[in-house]
Each structure stands twice: as C-alpha cells, then as structure tokens.
Amino acid sequence: MPRQDPGQLDVWVGQSLAYLAILPAKKEAAVSGFDPVFEQLKTIMKPYQNELVVKTDEPGHYSLNTPFKRPDSYVLWFGGVQIKKNYVSYHLMPVYGYPELLQGISPELKKRMQGKSCFNFKKLDDALLEELKALTQKGFECFKHEGLV
C-alpha cells in the first residue's frame, strides 16, 4: 500500500482545521434566529433558579435541576429551554410526573406538545406565554409539595 504524500496530508489537515474554525460561527448564526423566542421562554424558567439548581446557562440552552437527589445520586430534572434546528423546545418535567397538570390547557398549547413534557415553538404570542407561565408555576408547586424542591 503506497504511503500518503506528507504534503497532501498537511493540506487536508489545514483544510479540516479551517473548516472546524468556522463551525462555532455557523452554530451561532443558527442559534440567533430563534433568540427572541428562547429569551421569552427562558424568562418563564429563570424565576425558579434560586430554589432550583442551574445545570446549564449558555446561549441557546438553559436547564434547571431540582436540588433533590435519590439515594443513588440521581438528580431530578425540572426543565429547560433549548434552541433546536427548527424550533425552540421548552421541557417541563412536572407535567410528565403529574399529567393532570395538562387538564384544561388550550388547544393551541396542546398542539405544540411533543411527547409527554416538551413544547416546541417557532414564535410565541402573549396568551401562550402566560399559559405556559401558569403551567410552569403549577408544576413548580407540585414538585415543592412533594418535597422535590
């Protein structure tokens, strides 16, 4: 098997490093398109950070854990907001454990559900924002009542 020409290898490595250098800029560009929605959703979660544990707080990703730990050191996740490729996800774990919290939610909010505890948004209106804020408050109160906060 012939050996690779070292000169060609240097060119390939140089091109690869140049490509990798621009990746963060590409990711930032993708993140910035949904920044306003992300920031609106983050404002719903942020008031709970003093009683919960901030797991992640970076551009395009915000996540809160509960201070509760099981004997096996498993930490319970409260929820988070994350920019994805085509939408912003809002995860709220209390609705997974307490599905009765979802009774009476509007069809507009229900339409944005994916799975049992995730809501996806491309844009928000004030009514959805207020409804999600109230749902998050109820979820927090459930976790607190159960001793998870």
Stockholm file with secondary structure:
# STOCKHOLM 1.0

chainA/1-149         MPRQDPGQLDVWVGQSLAYLAILPAKKEAAVSGFDPVFEQLKTIMKPYQNELVVKTDEPGHYSLNTPFKRPDSYVLWFGGVQIKKNYVSYHLMPVYGYPELLQGISPELKKRMQGKSCFNFKKLDDALLEELKALTQKGFECFKHEGLV
#=GR chainA/1-149 SS CCCCCHHHHHHHHHHHHHHHHHHHHHHHHHHHTTHHHHHHHHHHHGGGTTTSEEEEEETTEEEEEEEEECTTCCEEEEEEEEECSSSEEEEETHHHHCGGGGTTCCHHHHHTEETTTEEEESSCCHHHHHHHHHHHHHHHHHHHHTTCC
#=GC SS_cons         CCCCCHHHHHHHHHHHHHHHHHHHHHHHHHHHTTHHHHHHHHHHHGGGTTTSEEEEEETTEEEEEEEEECTTCCEEEEEEEEECSSSEEEEETHHHHCGGGGTTCCHHHHHTEETTTEEEESSCCHHHHHHHHHHHHHHHHHHHHTTCC
//
